[in-house]
Amino acid sequence: MGIEIKLGKHAQESATAYHQLAKKMRKKSEGVEKAIKETRKKITRVEERAVVKEKKHMHIAQKKEWYESFGWSFTNSKKLILRGKNAKQNDGIVAKHMDDGDLFFHCDIRGGAATILKGGIEASDEEKEVAAVISVCFSKAWGKGFSQADTYYVKKEQLSKHAAGGFVGAGGFAITGKRVWYRNTPLKLRVGVDEKGAICVGAPGANWMKKSVLVVPGKSPKETACKKIAELLGVDEAEIQSILPAGGISVVQK
């Protein structure tokens, strides 16, 4: 170690100067160590908050049921409601998944989901009203900002892909006979998580969800509403976006 000695000072003075310098450097060293410890604590707190946030939004994937490839919901008595997400699925649920005891619902507007209430012929009036709500919410009535719309149901034997003018195009059906109408059906939808952890939608009175929020057509962009709903439910934003109707959305009840 090299030590600088000032020839104009006594050895005692040089020793005292070095002693003071050592004390000063020791204090600086202690300050640096303290700053390092504080920084480490801050990093730990940030990491812990990130883990908590990640866990809050973590959705554990469950084994999917066959009907989850379509749009789906339930009545409070657990009758299944199926709906097509596009023209191909509209055709598919009628051709492959509609039985004689089911009912077909469709909003009275061009452009809407084919909606099937399984076991609908024996369903209660309340259960049929639930399917009516789903059919209006997943139609173009939502994107147009309607607060209510008309819908109807028919039986399987009243549906056909053939009309007087020829074959009916993808997603559409020719309907014969009497329709049962549900006039002025409100466009209100409950979005939530069921007991299995699946992200789902239902009618306003759905009590089979573990937690949920109520939404209506609104002016907020779908992306903005999805972010808010995801925060309220503690789920992934992408999962919410994939199940909601097209168009603006307002959250009206937490």
N, C-alpha and C positions, 0 to 999 in steps of 0.2 A: 504494500500500500504506500503510495506517495503522499507525503504531507508537506504542505507549503508553510515555511517558517519565514516570518517577516523579521529581518535582521535588526530593524529599528525598535523592536519590542522585546521585552523580557520574555523568557521562556514561560513564566507564570501567566503573563498576559495572553500569550498564544494558546496556552492550555485552557484558560477561561473562555476564550473566544470559541474554541472548538467544542467546549462543553455546552455553551449556549446554542451553538449551531446544531449539536446532536439533539438537544431538547426540542428545538424547533422542528427538526426533521422527524422526530418521533411523533410529535403532535400531528404533523401532516400525514404520516403513515397511518395513525389511528383514525384520522378523518376519512382517509381513502377506504380503509377497511369498513368503517361505519357506512359510508356511501354505498359500498359494494353489497353489504348486508341488506340495506334498505331497498336497493335495486332488485336484489333477488326476491325479497318479500313482495314487491310490486309485480314482478314477473309471475310469481306463484299465484297471486290473487287474480291476475288477468287470465291465466291458464285455467284456474278453477271456475271462473265465470264462464269461460268459453265451453268448458265441459258441461256445466249446468245448462247452458243455452242449447247445446247440442242434444243433451238428453231430453230437454223440454220438447224439442221439435223432432225427436227420433220417433219414427213409426215402425214398429216391428212388423215385418211382412208375415201375413198369415196365409195359410193354404187357401187359394181362391176356389170359390164354388163355381159350378158350370155357368150360372146365370150372370156372373160378374163380368163376362165378356160383352154383355149388353148393358143398357141402362137398367137399373133395378131399384125397387123400393119394396116396402111392406105396408100392410094395414096393421092396426094395433093387435089384431088377432092372428098376425103373421101370415096372411095370405100374400103370395108373391105377386108383384106388379113388374112386368117386363116392358121395356120400350126400346125401339130401334134407335141407334145413334146416327144412322144414315139410311139412304134408300135401300142398300143391300141388306142391312139388318132388319129394316121394316118387312121386307119380303121373307127373310129367314125366320123371324119369330112366328109369323103367321103360318108359314109352310111346315116348319119343323117343331114348333113348341106350343102351338095353339090347339087345344082339345075341344071337344064338343061342349064341355061344361064351362068353357071360358067365355069372357066378353071382350070385345074389341072396342077401344075408346079412341076417338080422334077429335082434335079441336076443329071447329068450323072455320078454318082458315087454311089457305094453301101454304103448305110447308109446315109439317109437324110430325112428331114421332107417332108411329103405330104403337099403341099402348095396350097391353094385354093384362087383364085381371084374371089370374088363375083361380078356377072354381067360382067365377063371377056370377054364374046363374043362381047359385045358392047363397051368394053373399048378401049381407045386410045392406040397407040403404046407406048407412054410414061408410061401409067399406067401398061401395060403389062411388060415393062422393070423393073418397080419397083418390081413387083411380082417375076420376074426372079432373081433380086438381093437378095431378101429375101430367095429364095429357095437355092441359092448357099451358102449364109452365114450360113444357118442352115443345113449344111451337113458336112460330114467328111472332106470335102475340107478345112474347117477352121482349124480343129485340125491338119491337115497335113501341114499347113502353106502355102497353095496355095495363090497366088495373084489373080488368076482368074480361072474360071471353066466353063464348058458348062452346059447348062440346057435347058429344053424344056417344052412345054405345049401341052395338049390334051384336048378333050372335055369329058364330063361325059360318053357318050355312048361308048367311047373307052376303058373304064376301066372295069376290071372284076376280081373277086377273083378265077376264074377258068382258068387254062391253059391246054395245051395238056397233060401234065404230071400229072394233078390232081389239087387239091386245092392249091391256093397260100397262104403261111404262113402269120402270123400276121404282119401288117404294109406294106405288099407288094401287088402289083397289076400286073395283066397281061394286056398289052397294045396292042391294034390292030390299024392298020391304020397309017396315016401320023402324024408325030410329027413336031411341029414348033420349030425350034432351036434358041437358043440365045448363040452364040459362044463367048468364052473369056469374060464372064461376070465378072467384078471386084468384089472381096470380100471386100466391104467397107460398114460399117454399122453406122448409126447414133443412138446414145443412148441419151434419153432425158426425159423430162417431158412435158405432153400435157397440154392443157388449163384447164382440170379437175383435174390436179395434179397427174395423173397416170404415173408411170414409163413405158417407152415404147421404141420400136426400130423402125427404118425406113430406107429407102434408103438414100443415101448421100444428095439428093436434097429435103428431107422432110421439108416442110415449115409449117406444121401443129403443130409442137412442139413449146412450149413456150421457152424452152432452151435446148441445146443439145451439145454433143461432137461427133467427128468422130473417129471411131476405125477401125483397120485392124488386121488381124492375125499377131502375134508378138511373141517375146521370153519371155516377162514378164509373170509370172504366173498369172492365172486368178484372184486369191485372191488379188495380188498386184495391178492389174489394176482396180479391183472393188473398192478398197479403194480410189484410185486416182480419179476415176470417181465420186464416192459418194461425195468426198470433193469438186469437181468442180461444181457439181449440187446441193449440199446441201441436199442430201437425205440419206436414210439408206442404208448402204453397202449391207445388205442381200437382199434388193429388187433389187439392180443392179445385183447381182450374179445370181439371179433366172431367169433373162431374157436373159442373154448373151450366145453365142455359147460356146461349149466345146472347150478348147484349149487356147493357149497363146494369149495375146491381147496387142496391142500398141495403145496408144492415140495419134493421129496425128494432131488433130485440136480441139481447145477449142471453 
